[in-house]
Each structure stands twice: as structure tokens, then as C-alpha cells.
Amino acid sequence: MAGRDRRGSGSAARTPRETTEADPRKPGSSIDPAGPDDGPESADDRRRRRAQFLRELNEAKELRDRVQPRRARAARMRQQMRMRTFRW
């Protein structure tokens, strides 16, 4: 695999949702992250953000498994071994 960069370029693999969504890290974005003056967040907001995070995490894992099948298989084998040796 000489001559190929395995890390990728980062911006080339963006989905349309990622490019149109406002980035909360940028100062001029339309999404305003919870600041110190917002007060306590509701449990619904926290659950909604957590669900969104878990959806994106699973999506990223599935993408990684599709792009790197050998590494994904090795990770599955390690997880199975971990579960076999776990003592209750």
C-alpha cells in the first residue's frame, strides 16, 4: 500500500448533513451550545443530545467497519475474547 495515505483528508468525506448543519464550535453558527448563563438543562434536552450522540457514534462505527473490514474483524475477535474471559 505504498503511496496511499490511510488517514484520509478529513473534509473530503463529509456527508451533505455535515456540510449544511451549523457547527456549534464556530462563533457565527446558528446552533447555540448551552452556556453558563442558560441555567440547568432539562432532562429531555440531555436525553435528546445523548440519543443524537449515540446515533452518530453508531453510524461512525458502521462506516469504519465497512471501510476497514480486517480491522473490524480483529476488533470483534478481541471483544469476543474479552467477553469469554469476563468473570461474573
Helices and strands as residue ranges (DSSP letters): H 16-20, H 43-67, H 69-85
